[in-house]
Amino acid sequence: MSRRRTLGTKKKIALLVSAATVAGGGAFVMASTSNAAQTPKSASESTVCLGLATALGNNQKFIADQRANPDAQSEARIANREAVVAEIKRKQEASGCTVGESAQDSQTAQPSQPAQGGQQGGNGQQGGGGQQAGGAQPSQPAASAPAANPGGGAAAGQQVCNGSTVTLSGEGGAPAASSNQFPAGTKLKVTNLDNNKSTTVEVTSVSGSCVLLNNAAFEQVREPGKFLIRRAVIEKVG
């Protein structure tokens, strides 16, 4: 009888060890699956991440430009944009994006957006810094001649920044915009062709892109969950 009870106890211990091993293996598989599911997304995998990466890149470029060509207000501008950069990185983490991934304002093709008559053609696409390439519209020399600041000389009611995507600067406050082509006080109308929403804002500061909308202005034209407007029409209205 004693031997039978001893063997029974050993079997129970063996069964408990086996169960623990199976449970541990299952927990490891679940943990591995969970970790895989939480792998941060890149800008190429998500429109949200692309918008945040573009916003981050624009702000980082602006900071670099201010440091390369400082003036009396550069220190304050840089401090402000560094706070914006930190906020964008927090949004990247909250959205499951790769934190710190940066992309300069992309002027990649928007083939479905036709050039509108009498206005600057789509061939005058911007480069990474937001400036348009000159010489694309020989029939409109006045619009494309000022290579350093092509948008500033546009007439009121004229479409500008053709081919430009629009994203947010991350700055707070009342609806406003920043630009590297239009001086403070310029009024711009931004229309999101994907939802037909538009907003008219005043340029209040300098940025590293043709047009960046602050948080309040971007909310007026954005699609839910997106931080980038790929198809936009931008008009100078005042």
TIVO-263866 format. One line per 10 residues: their letters; for each residue x, y, z of N, C-alpha, C, O. Coordinates in steps of 0.1 Angstrom, whole numbers. Layout:
BEGIN
a> X/Y/Z/X/Y/Z/X/Y/Z/X/Y/Z  ...
***
This chain:
BEGIN
msrrrtlgtk> 8/-12/0/0/0/0/9/13/0/6/22/-7  19/12/8/28/23/9/35/26/-4/36/38/-8  39/15/-12/45/18/-24/36/24/-34/40/33/-42  23/19/-34/13/25/-44/11/40/-41/10/47/-51  10/43/-28/8/58/-25/20/66/-30/19/77/-35  32/60/-29/45/67/-33/45/69/-48/47/80/-53  41/59/-55/41/60/-70/30/70/-74/32/78/-83  19/70/-67/8/79/-70/12/94/-68/9/102/-76  20/96/-58/25/110/-55/35/114/-66/35/126/-70  44/105/-70/53/108/-81/46/112/-94/50/121/-101
kkiallvsaa> 36/104/-97/28/107/-109/22/120/-109/21/128/-118  16/124/-97/10/137/-95/20/148/-98/17/158/-104  32/146/-92/42/156/-94/46/158/-108/48/169/-113  47/146/-115/51/147/-130/40/154/-138/43/161/-147  27/151/-134/17/157/-141/16/172/-139/14/180/-148  19/177/-127/20/191/-123/31/198/-131/29/209/-136  42/191/-132/54/197/-139/51/199/-154/54/209/-160  44/188/-160/41/189/-174/31/200/-176/32/207/-186  21/201/-167/11/212/-169/17/226/-168/14/235/-176  27/227/-159/33/240/-157/41/243/-170/42/255/-174
tvagggafvm> 48/233/-176/56/235/-188/47/240/-199/51/249/-207  35/233/-201/26/237/-212/21/251/-210/20/258/-219  17/254/-197/12/267/-194/23/278/-197/20/289/-203  35/275/-193/46/284/-196/49/286/-210/51/297/-215  48/275/-218/50/277/-232/39/285/-239/41/293/-248  26/283/-234/15/291/-239/17/305/-236/14/314/-245  21/308/-224/24/322/-220/34/329/-229/33/340/-233  45/321/-232/56/326/-240/51/329/-254/54/340/-260  42/320/-260/37/322/-273/28/335/-273/29/343/-282  20/336/-263/11/348/-262/19/361/-261/16/371/-267
astsnaaqtp> 30/361/-253/38/372/-251/45/376/-264/46/388/-268  50/366/-271/56/368/-284/46/374/-294/50/383/-302  34/369/-294/24/374/-304/21/388/-300/19/397/-309  19/391/-287/16/405/-283/27/414/-287/24/425/-291  40/410/-285/51/419/-288/51/422/-303/54/433/-308  48/411/-311/48/413/-326/37/423/-330/39/431/-339  26/422/-323/14/430/-326/17/445/-323/11/454/-329  26/448/-314/29/461/-309/41/467/-317/46/478/-313  46/460/-327/58/466/-334/54/479/-341/44/480/-348  61/490/-338/58/503/-344/57/503/-359/65/496/-365
ksasestvcl> 48/510/-364/46/511/-379/55/523/-384/57/533/-377  59/521/-396/67/531/-403/58/540/-411/46/537/-413  63/551/-416/56/560/-425/51/554/-437/40/558/-443  58/544/-442/54/537/-455/42/528/-452/36/523/-462  39/525/-440/29/515/-437/16/521/-432/6/515/-431  16/534/-429/4/541/-423/4/555/-427/14/562/-427  -8/560/-431/-10/574/-435/-8/582/-423/-3/593/-424  -13/578/-411/-12/585/-399/3/587/-396/7/598/-393  11/577/-397/25/578/-394/32/586/-404/42/593/-400  28/586/-416/34/594/-427/32/609/-424/41/617/-425
glatalgnnq> 19/612/-420/16/626/-416/24/631/-405/29/642/-405  26/623/-394/33/627/-383/48/628/-386/55/637/-381  53/619/-394/67/619/-398/70/632/-407/81/638/-405  61/635/-415/62/647/-423/62/660/-415/70/669/-417  53/660/-405/52/672/-396/65/673/-388/70/684/-386  70/662/-384/83/662/-376/95/667/-385/103/675/-380  95/662/-397/106/666/-406/106/680/-409/116/687/-410  93/686/-412/92/700/-414/97/709/-403/104/719/-405  93/705/-391/98/712/-379/113/711/-377/119/721/-373  118/699/-379/132/698/-377/140/706/-387/151/711/-384
kfiadqranp> 135/706/-400/142/714/-410/141/729/-406/151/736/-408  130/733/-401/128/747/-397/139/751/-386/145/761/-387  140/742/-377/150/744/-366/164/745/-372/172/753/-368  167/736/-381/181/735/-387/183/748/-395/194/754/-394  173/753/-402/174/766/-410/177/778/-400/185/786/-403  169/778/-389/171/789/-380/185/789/-373/191/799/-371  190/777/-371/204/776/-365/214/780/-375/225/785/-372  212/777/-388/221/780/-399/221/795/-402/232/800/-406  209/801/-401/208/815/-404/201/822/-393/189/827/-394  207/824/-381/200/829/-369/198/844/-371/205/852/-377
daqsearian> 187/849/-364/184/863/-362/180/865/-348/182/857/-339  175/877/-345/172/881/-331/161/872/-325/160/870/-313  152/866/-333/141/858/-328/143/843/-329/135/836/-326  155/839/-335/157/825/-337/156/817/-325/151/806/-325  162/822/-314/163/814/-302/148/811/-297/146/799/-293  140/820/-297/126/818/-292/118/809/-302/111/800/-298  121/811/-315/114/802/-325/119/787/-323/110/778/-324  131/786/-321/137/772/-319/131/766/-307/127/754/-307  130/773/-296/125/768/-284/110/763/-286/106/753/-281  103/772/-293/89/768/-296/88/756/-304/79/747/-301
reavvaeikr> 96/755/-314/95/743/-323/100/730/-317/96/719/-320  110/731/-308/114/720/-300/103/714/-292/102/702/-290  95/723/-286/83/718/-278/73/711/-288/67/701/-284  72/716/-300/63/710/-310/68/697/-314/61/687/-315  81/696/-316/88/683/-319/85/672/-309/82/661/-312  86/676/-296/84/667/-285/69/662/-285/66/651/-282  60/671/-288/46/668/-289/43/658/-300/35/649/-299  49/661/-312/47/652/-323/52/638/-320/46/628/-324  63/637/-313/69/624/-309/59/616/-300/58/604/-300  53/624/-291/43/618/-282/31/612/-290/26/602/-287
kqeasgctvg> 27/620/-300/16/615/-309/21/603/-317/13/594/-319  33/602/-321/38/591/-328/37/578/-319/33/568/-324  41/580/-307/41/568/-297/26/564/-295/23/552/-295  18/574/-293/4/571/-290/-3/564/-302/-13/556/-300  1/567/-314/-5/562/-326/2/549/-331/-2/543/-341  11/544/-323/18/532/-327/28/533/-338/31/523/-345  33/545/-340/43/548/-351/57/547/-345/59/547/-333  67/547/-354/81/547/-350/84/561/-345/84/570/-353  87/562/-332/90/575/-326/103/581/-332/113/574/-332  102/593/-336/114/600/-341/116/598/-356/125/604/-362
esaqdsqtaq> 107/590/-363/108/589/-377/105/602/-384/94/608/-381  113/607/-393/111/620/-399/111/619/-414/119/611/-420  103/627/-420/102/627/-435/99/642/-439/90/648/-434  107/647/-448/105/660/-453/93/661/-461/88/651/-467  87/673/-461/74/675/-468/75/669/-482/82/675/-491  68/659/-485/69/652/-498/60/658/-508/48/661/-506  66/661/-520/58/667/-531/56/656/-541/56/659/-553  55/644/-537/52/633/-547/40/635/-554/31/643/-550  38/628/-565/28/631/-575/14/631/-569/10/622/-561  5/640/-574/-9/639/-572/-16/639/-585/-22/649/-590
psqpaqggqq> -14/628/-592/-18/627/-607/-33/630/-609/-37/634/-620  -41/627/-599/-56/629/-601/-60/644/-599/-72/647/-602  -51/653/-596/-54/667/-594/-50/675/-606/-38/677/-608  -59/678/-615/-56/686/-627/-52/700/-624/-56/706/-615  -44/705/-633/-41/720/-632/-53/727/-636/-60/724/-646  -56/738/-629/-67/746/-632/-64/758/-641/-53/764/-639  -73/761/-650/-70/771/-660/-65/784/-655/-71/790/-645  -55/790/-661/-50/803/-657/-42/804/-645/-37/814/-641  -41/792/-638/-33/792/-625/-20/784/-627/-18/779/-638  -12/784/-617/1/778/-618/-1/763/-621/-9/757/-614
ggngqqgggg> 6/757/-630/4/743/-634/11/734/-624/19/738/-616  7/721/-624/12/711/-615/26/708/-617/32/702/-608  32/712/-629/46/709/-631/55/717/-622/67/714/-621  50/728/-616/58/736/-607/58/730/-593/56/737/-584  61/717/-592/60/710/-579/71/715/-570/82/719/-575  69/714/-557/79/718/-548/89/707/-545/86/696/-548  101/712/-541/110/702/-537/109/700/-522/99/704/-516  118/693/-516/117/689/-502/117/701/-493/110/700/-482  123/712/-496/122/724/-488/110/732/-490/109/743/-483  102/729/-499/89/736/-501/90/747/-512/80/754/-514
qqaggaqpsq> 101/748/-519/102/758/-529/99/752/-543/103/740/-545  93/760/-551/89/754/-564/101/755/-574/110/763/-573  101/745/-583/111/745/-593/108/755/-604/96/754/-610  117/763/-608/114/773/-618/114/768/-632/119/757/-634  108/775/-641/109/772/-655/99/761/-660/100/757/-671  90/757/-651/80/747/-655/69/752/-663/63/744/-670  66/765/-662/55/771/-669/60/783/-678/59/794/-673  65/781/-689/71/792/-697/61/802/-701/64/814/-703  48/798/-701/38/808/-705/34/817/-693/26/827/-695  39/814/-681/36/822/-669/49/826/-662/51/822/-651
paasapaanp> 57/834/-668/70/837/-662/69/845/-649/77/843/-640  59/853/-648/57/861/-636/55/852/-624/59/855/-613  48/841/-626/44/832/-614/56/824/-610/57/821/-598  65/820/-619/76/811/-616/89/817/-615/99/811/-611  91/830/-618/104/836/-618/111/837/-605/122/834/-604  104/842/-594/111/844/-581/114/830/-575/106/825/-567  126/824/-578/129/811/-573/129/810/-558/125/800/-553  134/820/-551/135/820/-537/122/821/-529/120/815/-518  112/828/-535/100/830/-528/88/831/-539/82/841/-540  86/820/-546/77/820/-557/62/823/-553/55/828/-561
gggaaagqqv> 58/819/-541/44/821/-537/41/835/-533/30/840/-535  51/843/-528/48/856/-522/43/866/-532/36/875/-528  47/865/-545/42/874/-555/29/871/-561/25/878/-571  23/860/-557/10/856/-563/-1/866/-561/-1/872/-550  -10/867/-570/-21/876/-569/-32/870/-560/-33/858/-559  -40/879/-554/-51/874/-545/-61/865/-554/-64/870/-565  -65/854/-549/-74/845/-556/-67/835/-565/-73/827/-571  -53/835/-565/-45/826/-573/-42/814/-566/-39/814/-554  -42/802/-572/-38/790/-566/-23/789/-565/-16/793/-574  -18/785/-554/-4/785/-551/0/771/-546/-9/762/-543
cngstvtlsg> 13/769/-544/18/756/-538/13/744/-545/10/734/-539  12/744/-558/7/733/-566/14/720/-563/27/720/-563  7/709/-561/14/696/-558/18/695/-544/23/684/-540  16/705/-535/20/704/-522/11/696/-513/-2/698/-514  16/687/-504/8/681/-494/7/691/-482/15/700/-481  -3/689/-474/-5/698/-462/-5/689/-450/-12/679/-449  2/694/-440/2/687/-427/2/697/-416/1/709/-418  2/693/-403/1/702/-392/15/705/-386/24/697/-387  16/717/-381/28/722/-375/29/717/-360/40/716/-355  18/713/-354/18/709/-340/16/720/-331/16/718/-318
eggapaassn> 15/733/-336/14/744/-327/-1/746/-323/-10/743/-330  -3/752/-311/-16/754/-306/-21/768/-309/-15/775/-318  -31/773/-303/-37/786/-305/-48/786/-315/-52/776/-320  -53/798/-319/-64/800/-328/-59/795/-342/-47/795/-345  -68/792/-351/-65/787/-364/-55/796/-372/-58/808/-373  -44/791/-376/-34/799/-383/-25/790/-391/-26/778/-391  -16/796/-399/-7/789/-407/7/794/-406/9/806/-402  17/786/-410/31/791/-411/36/787/-425/31/778/-431  46/795/-430/50/793/-444/64/798/-446/69/807/-439  71/792/-456/84/797/-460/83/805/-473/93/809/-478
qfpagtklkv> 71/807/-478/69/814/-490/60/827/-489/61/836/-497  52/827/-479/43/839/-477/46/846/-464/48/840/-454  46/859/-465/49/867/-453/38/867/-443/26/864/-446  41/870/-430/30/871/-420/19/881/-425/23/892/-430  7/878/-422/-4/886/-426/-11/881/-439/-22/885/-442  -4/873/-447/-10/867/-459/-22/858/-455/-20/850/-445  -33/858/-462/-44/849/-459/-45/838/-470/-44/841/-482  -46/826/-466/-46/815/-475/-58/806/-472/-62/804/-461  -64/801/-483/-75/792/-482/-70/778/-485/-65/776/-496  -72/769/-476/-68/755/-478/-80/746/-480/-88/746/-471
tnldnnkstt> -81/739/-491/-92/730/-493/-87/715/-494/-78/712/-501  -93/707/-486/-90/692/-487/-99/686/-497/-112/685/-494  -94/682/-508/-102/676/-519/-108/663/-515/-118/658/-522  -103/656/-505/-108/643/-501/-121/644/-493/-129/634/-493  -124/655/-487/-136/657/-480/-143/670/-483/-154/673/-477  -137/678/-492/-143/691/-496/-144/701/-484/-153/710/-485  -136/699/-474/-136/709/-463/-125/719/-466/-115/716/-471  -128/732/-462/-118/742/-464/-117/751/-452/-126/752/-444  -106/758/-451/-104/768/-440/-96/779/-445/-87/777/-454  -99/791/-441/-91/803/-445/-84/808/-433/-90/811/-422
vevtsvsgsc> -71/809/-434/-62/812/-422/-52/823/-426/-50/825/-438  -46/829/-416/-36/839/-418/-23/833/-414/-21/826/-404  -13/837/-423/1/832/-420/6/841/-408/6/853/-409  11/834/-398/16/841/-386/30/839/-383/36/846/-374  36/829/-389/50/826/-386/57/819/-398/51/816/-408  70/817/-397/78/810/-407/79/795/-404/79/791/-392  79/787/-415/81/773/-413/90/768/-424/95/776/-432  92/755/-424/101/749/-435/93/744/-447/99/736/-454  81/748/-448/72/742/-459/64/754/-465/63/764/-459  58/751/-476/50/761/-482/38/765/-473/36/777/-471
vllnnaafeq> 31/756/-468/20/758/-458/20/747/-448/19/736/-451  20/751/-435/17/742/-424/6/748/-416/6/760/-413  -4/740/-413/-15/745/-405/-13/741/-390/-7/731/-387  -17/750/-381/-15/747/-367/-27/737/-364/-35/734/-372  -27/732/-351/-36/722/-348/-51/726/-350/-58/718/-356  -54/738/-346/-68/742/-347/-73/743/-362/-84/739/-365  -64/748/-370/-67/749/-385/-68/736/-391/-77/733/-400  -59/727/-388/-59/714/-394/-71/706/-390/-76/698/-398  -76/708/-378/-88/701/-374/-100/704/-382/-109/696/-384  -100/716/-388/-111/721/-396/-112/714/-410/-123/715/-416
vrepgkflir> -101/708/-414/-101/702/-428/-97/688/-428/-97/682/-439  -93/683/-417/-87/669/-417/-98/658/-418/-110/661/-416  -93/647/-423/-102/635/-422/-98/628/-409/-87/628/-404  -108/622/-402/-106/615/-389/-94/606/-389/-93/597/-398  -85/607/-380/-74/598/-378/-62/601/-387/-52/593/-387  -63/611/-396/-52/614/-405/-45/627/-402/-51/636/-397  -32/627/-404/-23/638/-401/-17/644/-414/-7/651/-413  -22/640/-425/-16/644/-438/-28/646/-448/-36/637/-450  -27/657/-455/-37/660/-466/-29/658/-479/-21/666/-483  -32/647/-487/-24/645/-499/-29/653/-511/-22/657/-519
raviekvg> -43/655/-511/-48/663/-523/-54/676/-517/-65/676/-511  -47/686/-519/-51/699/-513/-50/710/-524/-42/709/-533  -59/719/-523/-59/731/-531/-56/743/-522/-63/745/-512  -46/751/-525/-42/762/-516/-43/775/-524/-37/776/-535  -51/784/-520/-53/797/-527/-49/809/-518/-51/809/-506  -42/818/-524/-39/831/-518/-51/840/-519/-55/843/-530  -57/844/-508/-70/852/-509/-68/866/-503/-78/873/-503  -57/869/-497/-55/882/-492/-41/884/-487/-38/895/-482
***
